[in-house]
Amino acid sequence: MAYANPTSLVSTEWLQQNMSAPDIRIVDASWYMPAENRDPKAEFAESHIEGAVFFDIDDIADTDIPLPHMVPSPEKFSSRVRKLGLGDGSRIIIYDKSGVRSAARAWWLFKLFGHDDVAILDGGMQKWLDEGRPVSDMPSKPTERHFTARMNNMILREKAQVRRNLETNKEQVLDARSQGRYEGTAPEPREGLRGGRIPGSLNLPFDQLFKTDGTLLAANDLKKAYLEAGIDMNKPVITSCGSGVTACVLAFGLHMLGHRFVSVYDGSWTEWALDEQLPISTGKKK
């Protein structure tokens, strides 16, 4: 079995061979959990793949609401990525150096705003470094490029839609958090947040989609992971997580398998748990 969308994932070897092509744009979308106390922008300045620009998911976001890194307006997204030299006609390759696989969040945002020529670097920065490939500390000087935003709301879900789904059960909800957080037995990283899950949701911790070297599972093993989590590959899926980052990892895996009806719940557990009017489930799923 082969990936259904193989061009959405590129190898480190491929990138090194093609990084000087005129249409290639390289993006570092590293992001860390707050408790890690790491500054991805500062780390990017110290070391990045040559020619890369830094995509800040906390800045390229709707910063007028209290939830972290939520989807920005089309106008804001276009403005920010245009200044990064990312636009129409660009083949965008995204990587990260973070354990939460934040490259998938940036990948999904580009898809959301209608830019389909976007891929993730398999294994990310860690594999690139492990193989001794070159890095740079030189600041990039991108040339501004026009970006046409065409928002695809089919791959985005908001709280009201997920709440309505509790009654209709038209879409499967798949949670990317750890089993402990899903069951409410492990604390949430955000202080004061209720533990548990959206009622009826399934669980597939995002890190189960990767081999020990950090690369994506082969297609057969990838499909097996979703099936073992209880996913019906013929039904629509809403992916969720803590704050909309690793939900995009699950969405990417389904995309690689050719699933056509996948959306991301942007507010994810942070938004759901903060609303005391919304029901939650805890414990092992029956």
C-alpha positions as CSV (number, residue, x, y, z in Angstrom):
1,M,0.0,0.0,0.0
2,A,1.3,3.4,-1.0
3,Y,0.4,6.9,0.3
4,A,-2.5,8.4,-1.5
5,N,-0.9,11.9,-1.5
6,P,2.8,11.2,-1.6
7,T,3.8,14.7,-2.7
8,S,2.6,16.0,0.6
9,L,5.6,14.5,2.3
10,V,9.2,15.0,1.2
11,S,12.4,13.4,2.4
12,T,15.5,15.1,3.7
13,E,17.4,13.9,0.7
14,W,14.8,15.3,-1.7
15,L,14.9,18.7,0.0
16,Q,18.6,19.0,-0.1
17,Q,18.6,18.2,-3.8
18,N,15.8,20.6,-4.6
19,M,16.1,23.4,-2.1
20,S,17.6,25.8,-4.7
21,A,14.8,25.4,-7.2
22,P,13.2,28.8,-7.9
23,D,9.7,27.8,-6.7
24,I,10.7,26.1,-3.4
25,R,10.1,28.0,-0.2
26,I,11.2,26.4,3.1
27,V,9.4,27.2,6.3
28,D,10.3,26.5,10.0
29,A,7.1,26.2,12.0
30,S,8.5,25.1,15.3
31,W,6.4,25.6,18.4
32,Y,6.7,24.3,21.9
33,M,4.3,23.7,24.8
34,P,4.5,26.6,27.3
35,A,6.0,24.4,30.0
36,E,9.0,23.7,27.9
37,N,10.2,27.3,28.3
38,R,11.8,27.4,24.8
39,D,11.8,30.2,22.3
40,P,11.4,28.8,18.8
41,K,12.0,32.1,17.1
42,A,15.4,32.5,19.0
43,E,16.3,28.9,18.2
44,F,15.5,29.6,14.5
45,A,17.8,32.6,14.5
46,E,20.6,30.4,15.8
47,S,20.1,27.5,13.4
48,H,17.8,26.7,10.5
49,I,17.8,25.1,7.1
50,E,19.3,27.6,4.7
51,G,16.8,29.9,3.1
52,A,14.0,29.0,5.6
53,V,11.7,31.6,7.0
54,F,10.0,31.4,10.5
55,F,6.3,30.8,10.6
56,D,5.0,31.8,14.1
57,I,1.8,30.0,14.8
58,D,1.1,32.2,17.8
59,D,1.4,35.4,15.7
60,I,-0.2,34.2,12.5
61,A,-3.4,33.7,14.4
62,D,-6.4,35.5,15.8
63,T,-4.8,37.3,18.7
64,D,-8.0,39.1,19.7
65,I,-9.5,36.1,21.5
66,P,-8.1,34.4,24.6
67,L,-7.6,31.0,23.1
68,P,-4.1,30.3,21.8
69,H,-3.1,30.3,18.1
70,M,-6.6,30.2,16.6
71,V,-7.3,30.6,12.9
72,P,-6.6,34.2,11.7
73,S,-8.7,36.1,9.2
74,P,-7.9,35.5,5.5
75,E,-6.6,39.1,5.4
76,K,-4.2,38.6,8.3
77,F,-2.9,35.2,7.0
78,S,-2.3,36.7,3.5
79,S,-0.5,39.7,4.9
80,R,1.8,37.7,7.2
81,V,2.7,35.0,4.7
82,R,3.2,37.5,1.9
83,K,5.9,39.2,3.9
84,L,7.6,35.8,4.4
85,G,7.8,35.5,0.6
86,L,5.2,32.7,0.6
87,G,2.6,33.1,-2.1
88,D,0.9,32.0,-5.3
89,G,3.2,29.6,-7.3
90,S,5.3,28.7,-4.3
91,R,6.0,25.0,-3.4
92,I,6.1,25.3,0.3
93,I,8.1,22.8,2.4
94,I,7.5,22.9,6.2
95,Y,9.5,21.5,9.0
96,D,9.8,21.8,12.7
97,K,12.2,20.8,15.5
98,S,9.5,20.3,18.1
99,G,8.0,17.1,19.6
100,V,4.5,18.2,19.0
101,R,4.9,18.2,15.2
102,S,3.8,21.8,14.8
103,A,4.7,21.7,11.1
104,A,1.3,20.0,10.6
105,R,-0.5,23.0,12.0
106,A,1.2,25.3,9.4
107,W,0.5,22.7,6.7
108,W,-3.2,22.7,7.6
109,L,-3.4,26.5,7.7
110,F,-2.0,26.8,4.2
111,K,-4.6,24.1,3.1
112,L,-7.3,26.0,4.9
113,F,-6.5,29.2,3.0
114,G,-6.5,27.4,-0.4
115,H,-2.8,26.8,-1.0
116,D,-2.5,23.1,-1.8
117,D,1.1,23.0,-3.0
118,V,2.5,22.4,0.5
119,A,4.4,19.5,2.0
120,I,6.0,18.4,5.3
121,L,9.6,17.4,5.7
122,D,9.6,13.8,6.8
123,G,11.5,13.5,10.1
124,G,11.8,17.3,10.5
125,M,14.9,19.2,11.6
126,Q,16.0,16.4,13.9
127,K,16.5,13.9,11.0
128,W,18.1,16.7,8.9
129,L,20.7,17.2,11.7
130,D,21.1,13.5,12.4
131,E,22.2,13.1,8.8
132,G,24.7,15.9,9.0
133,R,22.9,18.1,6.5
134,P,23.8,21.8,6.4
135,V,22.2,24.5,8.5
136,S,22.7,28.3,8.7
137,D,22.4,31.2,11.1
138,M,22.1,33.7,8.4
139,P,18.8,35.7,8.4
140,S,16.6,35.1,5.4
141,K,15.6,38.1,3.3
142,P,12.4,37.0,1.5
143,T,10.9,38.9,-1.4
144,E,7.3,39.8,-0.8
145,R,5.0,37.6,-2.9
146,H,1.3,37.9,-3.5
147,F,-0.9,35.3,-1.7
148,T,-4.5,34.7,-2.7
149,A,-6.5,33.3,0.3
150,R,-9.4,31.1,-0.6
151,M,-10.8,29.8,2.7
152,N,-11.9,26.2,2.7
153,N,-14.3,26.0,5.6
154,M,-14.9,22.3,4.9
155,I,-11.8,21.4,6.8
156,L,-12.5,23.6,9.8
157,R,-14.9,22.9,12.7
158,E,-16.0,25.3,15.4
159,K,-17.5,24.7,18.8
160,A,-21.1,24.9,17.8
161,Q,-20.6,22.4,15.0
162,V,-18.9,19.9,17.3
163,R,-21.6,20.4,19.9
164,R,-24.3,19.7,17.3
165,N,-22.4,16.6,16.3
166,L,-23.1,15.1,19.7
167,E,-26.7,14.8,18.6
168,T,-26.2,13.9,14.9
169,N,-23.1,11.6,15.2
170,K,-22.5,12.3,11.5
171,E,-18.8,12.8,12.1
172,Q,-16.3,10.8,14.2
173,V,-14.2,12.9,16.7
174,L,-10.6,11.7,17.1
175,D,-8.5,13.1,19.9
176,A,-4.7,13.4,19.5
177,R,-3.9,13.8,23.2
178,S,-2.3,11.2,25.4
179,Q,-4.5,8.4,26.8
180,G,-4.2,9.9,30.3
181,R,-5.4,13.3,29.2
182,Y,-8.2,11.8,27.1
183,E,-9.4,9.7,30.1
184,G,-9.0,12.6,32.5
185,T,-6.4,10.8,34.7
186,A,-3.5,13.0,33.7
187,P,-3.4,16.7,34.3
188,E,-3.9,19.2,31.5
189,P,-0.9,21.4,30.8
190,R,-3.1,24.5,31.1
191,E,-3.8,25.2,34.7
192,G,-7.4,25.0,35.8
193,L,-8.6,23.2,32.7
194,R,-11.1,20.4,33.2
195,G,-9.8,16.9,32.4
196,G,-11.5,14.4,30.1
197,R,-12.8,14.3,26.6
198,I,-15.6,15.3,24.2
199,P,-18.3,12.6,24.7
200,G,-18.2,9.9,22.1
201,S,-14.7,10.8,20.9
202,L,-12.0,8.3,20.0
203,N,-8.3,8.5,20.9
204,L,-5.2,8.2,18.9
205,P,-2.2,9.9,20.5
206,F,-0.4,11.8,17.7
207,D,3.0,10.4,18.5
208,Q,1.8,6.9,17.5
209,L,1.9,7.9,13.8
210,F,5.7,8.0,13.7
211,K,8.6,5.6,13.6
212,T,11.5,5.8,16.1
213,D,13.5,8.0,13.7
214,G,10.7,10.5,13.6
215,T,9.5,9.7,10.1
216,L,5.8,9.0,9.3
217,L,4.7,5.4,9.5
218,A,4.4,3.5,6.2
219,A,0.9,3.6,4.7
220,N,-0.1,0.1,5.9
221,D,1.0,0.8,9.4
222,L,-0.6,4.3,9.4
223,K,-4.0,2.9,8.3
224,K,-3.7,0.2,11.0
225,A,-3.2,2.9,13.7
226,Y,-6.5,4.6,12.7
227,L,-8.4,1.4,12.4
228,E,-7.2,0.2,15.8
229,A,-8.3,3.5,17.3
230,G,-11.8,2.7,16.0
231,I,-12.0,5.0,13.0
232,D,-14.3,4.0,10.1
233,M,-12.3,5.2,7.1
234,N,-15.5,5.7,5.1
235,K,-17.0,8.3,7.6
236,P,-16.1,11.9,8.1
237,V,-13.6,12.7,10.9
238,I,-13.1,15.7,13.1
239,T,-9.7,15.8,14.7
240,S,-9.1,17.4,18.1
241,C,-6.3,17.9,20.7
242,G,-5.4,20.4,23.4
243,S,-5.3,23.6,21.3
244,G,-5.5,22.7,17.7
245,V,-1.8,21.8,17.0
246,T,-1.5,18.0,17.1
247,A,-5.1,17.6,15.8
248,C,-3.5,18.7,12.5
249,V,-1.0,15.8,12.8
250,L,-4.0,13.4,12.8
251,A,-5.5,15.3,9.9
252,F,-2.2,15.0,8.0
253,G,-2.1,11.3,8.5
254,L,-5.6,10.9,7.2
255,H,-4.7,13.1,4.2
256,M,-1.8,10.8,3.4
257,L,-4.2,7.9,3.4
258,G,-6.5,9.7,1.0
259,H,-9.4,10.4,3.4
260,R,-11.4,13.2,1.8
261,F,-13.6,14.3,4.7
262,V,-11.4,15.4,7.5
263,S,-11.7,18.6,9.5
264,V,-9.9,20.1,12.5
265,Y,-11.7,21.4,15.6
266,D,-9.7,24.6,16.0
267,G,-10.5,25.4,19.6
268,S,-10.1,21.7,20.6
269,W,-10.1,20.7,24.3
270,T,-9.0,24.1,25.6
271,E,-12.2,25.7,24.2
272,W,-14.4,22.8,25.1
273,A,-13.3,22.4,28.7
274,L,-13.5,26.1,29.4
275,D,-17.2,26.1,28.6
276,E,-18.8,24.7,31.8
277,Q,-22.1,24.2,29.9
278,L,-20.5,21.5,27.7
279,P,-20.5,17.9,28.7
280,I,-17.4,15.9,29.2
281,S,-16.6,12.2,29.6
282,T,-13.8,10.7,31.7
283,G,-12.4,7.2,32.4
284,K,-11.8,4.4,29.9
285,K,-14.1,4.5,26.8
286,K,-16.7,1.7,27.1
